[in-house]
Amino acid sequence: MDVGVVTPKKDGMNLVAKEMMLCNSAAGLILSTGAGSEMQFSMAGLHSEQDPNYHRVDDLFDVEAFAEVFHKALTEIREQRERHGKVLNDFIMANDIERWSQTFLDPSWSHLVIRQTDVTTLDDFFNIMLRTRDVRKAIVERVLKGIPIRQHFAISLQNAKESLELACKPDCFKIELQSGVDATVANKNNTVEFYIKNEIEELEKDLKFLEFIQSEDVFNIEQFISSLQIYHPDSEERFRNEVAAVVDMFFDADHFNYFFTDRDGTLKSYSCAYPASIQPAYSGVIQAQFARRCAQTCAIVTTAPLMQVGILDVNTIPEGYYYIGASVGREWYVDPDNKFKDQSIPEHDLQQLNLVFDSIAYLLEDSEFKIFNLIGSGLQKHFGHVTIAHQDSSNTIPTELKKKIDDKIHAIVEDIDPNNQLFEIIIDDRDIKIFVKTEFGGIFDKGNGIELLINHLKCDLTEGTILVCGDSITDIPMLEYCLIKNPKNVYTVWVVNGQNIQLRNQVHDLCKKYGNEHLVFVSCPEVLLGSMAQATIREISICRGAVTHHRHSSSTTQLEEGASTDDR
């Protein structure tokens, strides 16, 4: 195109003229006064008498004048036309829709903004957390696509954070909420108390992330990783040391053909209740970038259900980065049109499991036990098992009441399965889980879940490198399955605090059993996320059968603060 022509009689064709100049800034442009863009250009002074940057038709019915404008446009010297086109192109680029919205719309007026509100009930709390999910999803999508961040995102997260802080009791992170259920022995005031330090801190991290991600500083990622060290449970120095250890292991592996990870406790600190366990924006971006740059086949395997307050309700990563394995990997989600599940459970067993769920739900209608619907995971129906919380993260449930609900659950299961042929009950500090037994009498675990995915994808785990991340005993089968398939090329990171010696020993002994030494323990999810972010800051070249990398020149800047940076 040498000359673009947009000459409507009335206001219109605004975008057509601009698209022409964006596609070819060296072209000339003829506009009628009826074109919407002509008014904007004219008011901006782009059609001066001495040096007009485009050609204007004042009267479409004046044939002689119209022809003269065409002649001038077609005979314009090339250098002059290119100079004028560049002026128009620069103006259009500087005055896009983002600029317009910032100029004419106060972002705090938008209906999309989360406003500061009183948080006094459970519904208030869960609703505000759910709205942060929508904001965080939008942030993740925009960062990954390289689209500018909207100003109201930070306003929303700040308002949500302040709303939660104002609702807390003085000088602590405890919040007392009206539960909407009848008063009970354990809950005389008809309230439930949550410890929401994690929820507030995750909002704080997201606000910092927005600052760093919009910074023009070349070291903005390193600076954000460094900002996470204050959240380490022990010390900032230990944070740096643990990140350095994980990053070194990542660099040894260089690139992962497979990445299997747990979610809660591994990539996301535990929340007071599952509906509040919204994935932060910074975490979503880091995980997506790690999947994009450092791994090929990535999967999140969780005990949570898929929907109905499941992982899809609290996830902020766009589709396409991770396979989502819910119910310990018994049901898988790729996208709305691509889902599959374990087909080995007889219909009769599922019906009996539904009966267990309905019986527990009926039990929780009793005023004495309604509190168990509100804490932790609450009552969840998974594909292949049922979960009921019997203790919250702050251990506020009295021991007597906890034992009483445990006994009631056992009685329900024994009544439906008197011969102990269908179900197996697993109890931990927070939850009771009732699993449908497999055809061999065992329990479907995360190792079986990975096997289901691999068979569906027709992949071969004996080839390539595998990264496995977990934080609890339910993640060990996932690690063992990978070690059996490829003992020398499994790399694993475990988020385990120093007090949990038993789990540390189990993981260590399992790796030792298969002759594997690629193991790192860290103290909190922030270390793992910081390490994943650090691993993406490098130049990487991947081809089938050969993988090479070069460390980013600043891979340890801001992070190790003087620690050795010798490459391996």
Secondary structure, 3 states (H helix, E strand, C coil): CCEEEECCCCCECHHHHHHHHHHCCCCEEEEECCEHHHHHHHHCCCCCCCCCCCEEECCCCCHHHHHHHHHHHHHCCHHHHHHHHHHHHHHHHHCCHHHHHHHHCCHHHCCCCCCCCCCCEHHHHHHHHHHHHHHHHHHHHHHHHCCCCCHHHHHHHHHHHHHHHHHECCCCCEEEEECCCCCCCCCCCCEEEEECHHHHHHHHHHHHHHHHHCCCCCCHHHHHHHHHHHHCCCCHHHHHHHHHHHHHHHHHHCCEEEEEECCECCCECCCCEHHHCCCCHHHHHHHHHHHHHCEEEEEEECCCCCCCCCHHHHCCCCCCCCEEEEHHHCEEEEECCEEEECCCCCHHHHHHHHHHHHHHHHHCCCCCCHHHHCCECCEEECCCEEEEECCCCCCCCCHHHHHHHHHHHHHHHHHHCCCCCCEEEEECCCEEEEEEECCCCCECCHHHHHHHHHHHHCCCCCCCCEEEEECCHHHHHHHHHHHHHCCCCEEEEEECCCCCHHHHHHHHHHHHHCCCCCEEEECCHHHHHHHHHHHCCEEEEEECCEEEEEECCCCCCCCCCCCCCCCC
